[in-house]
Amino acid sequence: MTGRAKVFSAFILTLMAAFFANLSLGATNIAPEDILLAFFSFDVDNYDHFVVIYQRLPRVLIAVFVGSVMACSGAVLQGLMRNPLASPALLGINAGATLFVVGGVIFFGISSAFQGIAALIGGICGFGACLMVARMSGMDGNPRGLSLILSGAVVSMLFIGIANALLLSTPELRNEFLGWVTGNINHVYIDRLHQMWPVGVGGVVVLLILSRALTLIALGPEKAASAGVNIVLVSRLAIASVVLSSSAAVAICGPIGFVGLVVPHIVRPLVGAKQTMIIPGCILVGASICLIADMVARLAFSPFVLHTGVMMDLFGGVVFAFVVRRYYLTPGLRRSL
């Protein structure tokens, strides 16, 4: 078995372990055999079976979807911009989707069925605002997309601040959305997953199809062009897929921050720099990280339950500091950037 095969085997085993641990552990622990019986021989009179199928399984599916989509999106953005800080959370995508959902509900009273559409439009507008601010600053052509990162941080803070201000001024909706705004993986959002999963899965499939071309682009425009890659078309398709799939994830459970930033940095040293390897690795590791974060959020402070977004912010903040120090404050690497 080759080194990469061993790595991917470890990724798959970790995902399977996190999957079953999430179904098993909780306020009451459920034995593995009861979990299997809930899937293959559901008993309407068995309370544990109801817990597995109608409470824990929806959370698991949402965590797998959000973790995979966000991780793949972050890996592609980092490759296209050749910047280790690029991610949906830092380029205005998550914040734009959040603001448009909150604003749509408050000002137009949109139903849950249309909140997903609002999130998609908001993600596009959030990324567009990031590009506009970078261009207005006069540094949109700088290497490594640093102005986009800074512009995205400003746009994200502004949009999230407006969303929180709207919620605080609307008491009747405050309790419903304040948790969602912090990133809340919850079984009550399974209808949104049913509505939005084709967008997210479709985006990831497009990224997998484009992975070879994205690898060549990451090596440099000249090498990509010499290999026959249509750089403009591939880049635009990839960014569109990232924006739409990330916005679909936000529509389901709110912005789960730092997954797109953290996971590519875990996967890349283990599988290499090729997007053909990084994207599948991010699918597996992103799902595992989100499952583990959700499980810790439920168990660490029992009987109280934290939002998964809070746990990811705690973990992601540490990794963010490491990435900044590693890529921007280390003298030798800083000269090479």
NUGUDREN-606495 format. One record per residue (C-alpha): residue in one letter; x, y, z. Coordinates in steps of 0.05 Angstrom, whole numbers, plus 5000, padded with zeros to 4 digits. Example, Ala and Ser with C-alpha at 12.3 -4.5 7.8 and 13.67 -1.06 7.14 Angstrom:
A524649105156S527349795143
//
This chain:
M500050005000T502850684979G503751265027R497751644999A493451025002K495150955076V493551685087F486751635053S485250995090A486651365155F482051935131I476451445117L477251075183T477151735221L470851945186M467451285201A469451315274A467052035280F460551845245F458851285292A461351645354N456752225338L450851755332S452751375395L454851915445G450252425476A445752545536T444551795533N449651335501I446950855450A450450195435P453150065364E448449475355D442449915371I444850415319L445049875266L438249625287A435450335281F437850345208F435949645186S430349445234F427050075259D422549965320V417150495329D416750315403N424250405415Y426151095440D433451015422H431650875351F427851525347V433751905376V438551605325I434151705263Y430652355278Q435652745321R442752505314L442852265242P440452945215R445953295255V451052805227L448752915155I448853675163A455853655194V458553215138F455553665085V457954315115G464954065133S466153765064V463554365025M467254895066A473754505067C473754404991S472055134980G477755365024A482754904988V480755174920L480955904941Q487855814972G490355494908L487356004861M489856604902R496156254924N494756534993P494356085055L489156535089A483856495034S477256175055P469756305048A469556605118L474957125101L472457325032G465557575050I461756965025N459256705092A457757405118G453957605055A449656975058T448257095132L446257815122F441557675064V437957125102V436957555164G435158175123G430457775078V426657505138I426258175175F424558635116F420858175069G418457605114I421257075068S419556355088S424555805101A423655555030F426456205002Q431956325054G436555865015I435756294953A437156914995A443456585021L445856434950I444657154928G447957404991G454156984981I454957254911C453957974936G458757864994F464357624948G462658184898A463258694954C470058404972L472458484901M469659194897V473159424961A479659114937R479059484870M477160144903S483360084947G487560064884M491059414904D486858894869G492858674827N497558544885P500857864890R497957304932G491157654937L492857995004S488258584988L482558104976I483657785044L483858465079S477758705040G474058065056A475558145130V472758855129V466558655089S465358045134M465658455198L461058985168F455858485143I455858065207G455358705248I449358935208A446058245214N447058245290A444358955295L438158765256L436858175302L437858585365S432759085340T427758535325P426158175390E421057695359L426357395314R432257455361N431756775394E430456425327F436556705291L441856895342G443856165349W443756065273V448356665263T453756345306G453455695267N448555195296I448454485271N441554235293H436853695270V431254215261Y434954455198I434353795161D429154095114R434254615093L439254065079H434153715036Q433054364998M440354584989W444453944984P444253914907V447554604903G453154414950V454353724921G454054004851G459254524868V463954004898V463153564836V465054144791L471254274833L473153534828I472453564752L476754194750S481953944800R487353784749A486654464715L486654804784T493154444801L496454724738I493855424753A496755384823L503555234792G503155884753P499256194695E504756064645K505055314659A497555264658A496955634592S502355204561A498454584581G492254844545V488355074607N483255634596I485356004659V479756524658L474256014646V476755504697S477956034750R471056334741L467655654743A471455464805I469956114842A462556074822S462255354849V465655574914V461056164925L454655774911S456555144951S459055545011S452755975011A448555345009A452255095071V450955755107A443555725088I442855075127C446055225194G449255905191P456656075183I461155515210G467655905210F474755695198V473255005167G475455265100L481755565129V483955005175V482654355138P486954485075H492854615120I491753935153V490953565087R496253895044P502453645081L499752935080V497552865007G501753374970A500254004930K495853704876Q488553914878T486753234852M488952964920I487453564964I480053634946P478252894960G482352945024C478653575045I471953225034L473852685084V477653105135G472753695132A467053225147S470952905204I472953565235C465853825234L463153185264I468353205320A466953945333D459553815337M460553225384V465053635430A460154205429R454653735454L458853365506A464253825533F459554245576S453853755586P448153855602F449154505564V450154485489L454754975453H453855165380T458554805333G460755475304V463455685372M467755055376M470455165306D472055895323L476055665384F479855145344G480455565281G483056175319V489155775343V490555515273F489556205243A494956485290F499555915269V498356035195V499756785202R506156645240R508356095193Y507156455127Y507657195143L512057285205T517556765192P523257165159G525456655108L518356485085R516357215085R521757395035S519456824990L512157044988
//
